[in-house]
Amino acid sequence: MKIHAVSGKLKKTTINPQHMKQFIVIFTMAIVFACSGHNGKEDNVAVVDLNDSIMVANGYDVVELHKMKTGHITATFKVNGKPCVFLVDTGGGGTLIDMSKKSEYGLEAAGKRDYAAGIGSVSSLVRTSAVLQVNGKKFKSGDLFMMDISYLNTEFRKTKGRQVGGVLGTDFLERHQAIIDYPHSKMYLIIKPDGL
């Protein structure tokens, strides 16, 4: 429990148990790393080797990542039973599916058209929903939007990168308490199957 002074009054807040669990896992791994005497590749860089078995024991699923020549990372999930490569966008506000994949993934509009602003552009997007699957676990997508992201694939083709069908945004990453292990190209997510 934390106590904060706000305008001379005391305000009581509680700590989310899931956030505390995530902190304890990372803190424990940092202590193990520090006690191992292992040096990072550079003197001032610490590399914590997240152990899959410890993460799984703490409720995380391991998702393999693929790093492109451009430095972008992707993860493969199933959308309504069909494989989909997602760009992992830690700075993106929303989770998207390419509008051109609408029929391939059996998606339907579930709301009115809206607009999203990005760097230098405004795009039209449509709310939808889907069943996602990773490691055999099916779960509801949560907020999911369809939008034209063909410009991403146009750029990735120039560097012979993977073609993506969607973007995982911070909404998804936060909801599933994502931890990204960049050196080992893995992402850890807490996924609770929806009994689908």
C-alpha positions in Angstrom: 0.0 0.0 0.0 1.2 3.5 -0.8 0.2 6.7 0.9 0.4 9.9 -1.2 0.1 13.5 0.1 -2.3 15.4 -2.2 -3.0 19.0 -1.4 -2.3 18.4 2.3 -4.6 15.3 2.4 -3.5 11.7 2.6 -4.7 9.5 -0.3 -4.5 5.7 0.0 -3.8 3.6 -3.1 -3.3 -0.1 -3.6 -0.8 -1.9 -5.8 -2.2 -4.1 -8.5 -1.2 -7.7 -7.6 -0.4 -8.5 -11.2 2.0 -5.6 -11.4 3.6 -6.6 -8.1 4.0 -10.2 -9.5 5.6 -8.9 -12.7 8.0 -6.7 -10.6 9.0 -9.6 -8.4 9.8 -11.8 -11.4 12.0 -9.2 -13.0 13.6 -8.2 -9.7 14.4 -11.9 -8.9 16.0 -12.4 -12.4 18.1 -9.2 -11.8 19.4 -10.5 -8.5 20.2 -13.9 -10.1 22.0 -12.1 -12.9 23.9 -9.9 -10.4 25.0 -12.8 -8.3 26.1 -14.9 -11.3 29.1 -12.7 -12.0 28.2 -12.6 -15.6 29.3 -9.5 -17.5 27.2 -8.0 -20.4 28.8 -7.6 -23.8 29.7 -4.0 -22.7 30.9 -3.0 -19.2 27.9 -0.7 -18.7 25.2 -2.9 -20.2 23.4 -5.4 -18.0 21.7 -8.3 -19.8 19.2 -10.3 -17.8 18.5 -13.8 -19.2 14.9 -14.4 -18.6 14.4 -18.1 -18.0 11.4 -19.6 -19.8 10.6 -22.1 -17.1 10.6 -19.3 -14.4 8.4 -17.1 -16.6 6.0 -20.0 -17.4 5.8 -20.9 -13.7 4.7 -17.3 -13.0 1.9 -17.5 -15.6 3.5 -16.2 -18.7 3.4 -17.7 -22.2 6.5 -17.5 -24.4 6.0 -16.1 -27.8 8.9 -16.3 -30.3 9.8 -13.0 -32.1 11.3 -12.5 -35.5 13.6 -9.4 -36.0 13.7 -7.9 -39.5 16.7 -6.2 -41.1 15.0 -2.9 -40.3 15.0 -3.7 -36.6 11.3 -4.2 -36.4 10.0 -7.2 -34.5 7.1 -9.4 -35.4 5.2 -12.2 -33.7 2.8 -14.8 -35.3 -0.6 -15.4 -33.9 -3.8 -16.9 -35.3 -6.7 -14.6 -36.1 -10.0 -16.6 -36.3 -7.9 -19.7 -37.0 -5.6 -18.2 -39.7 -1.9 -17.4 -39.2 -1.2 -13.7 -39.0 2.2 -11.9 -38.7 1.9 -8.9 -36.4 4.3 -6.1 -36.1 5.0 -5.5 -32.4 4.7 -1.7 -31.9 5.5 -0.7 -28.4 4.7 2.9 -29.3 1.4 2.2 -31.2 -1.7 3.1 -29.3 -4.0 0.5 -30.9 -4.0 -3.1 -32.2 -4.8 -3.3 -35.9 -5.6 -5.7 -38.7 -4.9 -4.7 -42.3 -8.2 -3.8 -44.0 -7.2 -5.9 -47.0 -7.2 -9.0 -44.8 -10.8 -8.5 -43.8 -12.3 -11.5 -45.7 -9.2 -13.7 -45.2 -9.7 -13.5 -41.4 -13.5 -13.4 -41.5 -13.8 -10.0 -39.9 -16.9 -7.8 -39.9 -17.3 -4.2 -39.0 -18.6 -3.9 -35.4 -19.1 -0.1 -35.2 -18.9 3.1 -37.0 -15.9 4.4 -39.0 -13.4 6.4 -36.9 -10.1 8.1 -37.5 -6.6 7.7 -36.1 -3.8 10.1 -36.3 -0.2 8.9 -36.7 3.0 10.6 -37.7 2.1 12.8 -40.6 -1.2 11.2 -41.5 -4.8 10.5 -40.5 -6.3 7.2 -41.4 -9.8 5.7 -41.4 -10.3 2.7 -39.1 -13.2 0.4 -38.3 -13.7 -1.4 -35.0 -14.0 -5.2 -35.2 -13.4 -8.3 -33.0 -11.7 -11.6 -33.5 -10.5 -14.7 -31.7 -6.7 -14.7 -31.3 -4.7 -17.8 -30.6 -1.1 -18.4 -29.5 0.5 -21.5 -28.0 -2.9 -23.3 -28.4 -4.7 -20.7 -26.2 -7.7 -18.9 -27.7 -8.7 -15.6 -26.4 -10.8 -12.6 -27.4 -8.9 -9.8 -29.2 -10.2 -6.9 -27.0 -10.1 -3.6 -28.9 -9.2 -4.4 -32.5 -9.4 -2.1 -35.5 -9.2 -2.6 -39.3 -7.1 -0.1 -41.1 -5.2 0.1 -44.4 -1.6 -0.7 -43.4 -0.4 -1.6 -46.9 2.2 1.2 -46.6 4.0 -0.9 -44.0 4.3 -3.9 -46.4 5.4 -1.6 -49.2 8.3 -0.4 -47.1 9.1 -3.9 -45.8 9.2 -5.3 -49.3 12.1 -2.9 -50.1 14.2 -4.6 -47.5 12.9 -8.1 -48.2 11.2 -8.0 -44.7 8.2 -10.1 -43.6 4.8 -9.0 -44.7 2.5 -8.2 -41.8 -1.2 -8.6 -41.5 -1.6 -6.5 -38.3 0.0 -4.4 -35.6 0.1 -5.3 -31.9 -0.2 -1.9 -30.0 0.4 -0.9 -26.4 -3.2 -1.6 -25.6 -2.6 -5.3 -26.3 0.9 -5.3 -24.7 -0.3 -3.7 -21.5 -3.4 -5.9 -21.2 -1.2 -9.0 -21.4 1.6 -7.6 -19.3 4.1 -8.0 -22.0 7.8 -8.4 -21.3 10.1 -8.3 -24.3 13.4 -10.1 -24.2 15.2 -8.4 -27.1 18.5 -10.3 -26.9 16.7 -13.6 -27.1 13.9 -12.6 -29.5 11.1 -13.6 -27.1 8.0 -12.0 -25.7 6.3 -13.1 -22.5 2.6 -12.5 -22.2 0.0 -13.4 -19.6 -2.8 -15.0 -21.7 -6.0 -16.1 -20.0 -8.0 -18.4 -22.4 -11.6 -17.2 -22.7 -13.0 -20.8 -22.9 -13.6 -20.5 -26.6 
